[in-house]
Amino acid sequence: MSESSDLSGLSKIYEESGKVRISLEGKKFNKIRKYAEEHFEQFWAEQAKNLVWFKEWDKILDWRDPPFAKWFVGGKLNACVNCLDRHLTHDNNNIKNKAAIIWEGENGENRTFTYYQLYRSVNIFANALKNIGVMKDDRVTIYLPMVPELPIAMLSCARIGAIHNVVFSGFSSQALVNRINDSKSKIVITADGSYRRGKLLELKRTVDEAIADTPSVEHVVVLKRASNIVRTGSKDVWWHDIIENASQYCEPEVVDSSHPLYILYTSGTTGKPKGVVHDTGGYLCHLNATAKWVYNFRKDDIYFCTADIGWVTGHSYIVYAPLMHGVTEIMYDGTPDYPKPDRYWKIVEKHGATILHTTPTALRMYMKFGDAIPNSFDLSSLRLLGTVGEPINPDVWIWYFKTIGKENCPVIDTWWQTETGGIMISACTDIEESIPMKPGSATFPLPGIHMDIVDEKDGSSVASNRKGYLVIRKPWPGMLTTLWQNDEKYKDTYWKKYDNIYYTGDYALSDSDGYIWLLGRADDVLKIAGHRLGTMELESAFVSHKSIAEAAVTSMPDEKKGESIIAFVVLRTGFSKSDNLRKELIDYIRNVVGPIATPNEIYFVNKLPKTRSGKIMRRLLKSIANGATETGDVTTIEDGTSLEEVRQAYNEMHKNI
Ligand code: PRX
């Protein structure tokens, strides 16, 4: 692949400069990897020993009934104890009174919680939840902005053995209804409002709309965040009221290693989001180990991960991993460009961040505004830069390395998924002696992780420099244990394509040096500004509009967002295409799904390209939107004129661009 050979050239230039090397203690990497291969289970058991257990496991891994893995069978622990109590009772480093969370709101306000204060707040809120009837195994939906009360609510659930289900606060009421009903949540936790770019977002109103259709909900806990006047219904209780008389200490629930810690809904290739379930012991073991390898946390680190806790990166690498490590972290509730496109740099300078973990989308945006803005800030506190969530273009990687890291900070590109629970492919600053980095490659699988790239047709491993499906050959501790109440779908979605091998849905290739290059999704999942959305979910939102008979959604390359949403729609009789209708549909999708799903473009057509069995051929739409002159195999198309029409509609719209 020419791209890859160009890049290995680039990596050489960097090697010669002697700077783009991840150079740390000793020749540990190969040794650790070899040991992990030879003693797979033992290796992970040694990592699990770094957690706090009430009772150690009897069996490391039970894989007798694949794909249902059980890690650390018989072990008993509590996730909240691992994040908080451990720093009070095993406090050799004075973590107890160290800042856990430095929070910043978009208008610049700050709040800081020490580990002890966080521990106290969690104990009180956990008791408050118990007082309103929450018990072990109950599901609690959390629909909060990025305020400290969000991790407090999650850790409180973990403390009492309740299962949290965080819903990204940018989702609409319909998305909330689906997630509450599928999980049959007893409680919803929300806020009276939140802010985005200075505008008030009416979160409570969204919950009010949802609650009419969610019979399982007994109470809505409302946090006062925006001093917004909200309607209070019979199920509503204020956060500040329920904590008032709650006692100060809550005995942690001792749970099995396999106890579900949380459900997190994510988009797939079907219309309905999937409830990914993570256990407690395996998941925490994976996070604890990977965070150490990848970030090599130091005592005085100020770690800034810009993800939203509504997505998995926030769950794993804002809440559980850094807190288990006793790190001080920055939590920011706002957008990277508000009030000006310098916010992350301002935060790094203000709080002296040492590690910044962000997304290629944010970096592309900043890069567009030029070097003068970041150059006007003191970014010298930084020692490590990370990216996650989507492929990073080599030019953006280099900009990040040079302009932000001043050629002193390794850039780590971390690949993983909601389903994998934690990082699977990344450079490891703790365990690698010295590997040259290649801008745009996530480098190697972590030790104890068995990734492979296989042929689409027969599942055999492909030769180097050949594109194939990225798969995982062995179970790993952070893996999802199932889809909520849907074992069959779990098996079908991930493990059926190749017998008991996990199918990631991504394309990848491994170059001649064994570096892995991620090449995007191989299925109908879109990555819009790093957020995961399913084409079928969006299509069902379209057809719920009165004017739409059929819709096909795909993406086109986007300079800022990586990909942007486009839709081809067929109108019902009685409706005709117009710019007004196009605008109305764009607003409609924003409202039904949420602002992240705002379509970039809508094309009106009379027919969609389908196979003879009636399946929409999104592959063809995508290749047109990607500017391909050849659309590939069209032998199964039902009516060739539909493809011509799609092409015309697309070209018509883009002729002046
Ligand atoms: O396509 C891959 C892409 O994001 C997908 C997983 O999305 P989600 O479950 O939302 O989790 C995102 C945060 C971990 C993957 O299947 N992806 C994630 N990280 C990378 C990536 N693509 C390229 N490079 C990455 N570093």
Boltz pocket constraint, residues with backbone or C-beta under 6 A from the ligand:
constraints:
  - pocket:
      binder: B
      contacts: [[A, 266], [A, 311], [A, 312], [A, 313], [A, 387], [A, 388], [A, 389], [A, 390], [A, 391], [A, 392], [A, 413], [A, 414], [A, 415], [A, 416], [A, 417], [A, 418], [A, 419], [A, 442], [A, 504], [A, 505], [A, 506], [A, 518], [A, 520], [A, 521], [A, 527], [A, 530], [A, 531], [A, 532]]
      max_distance: 6.0
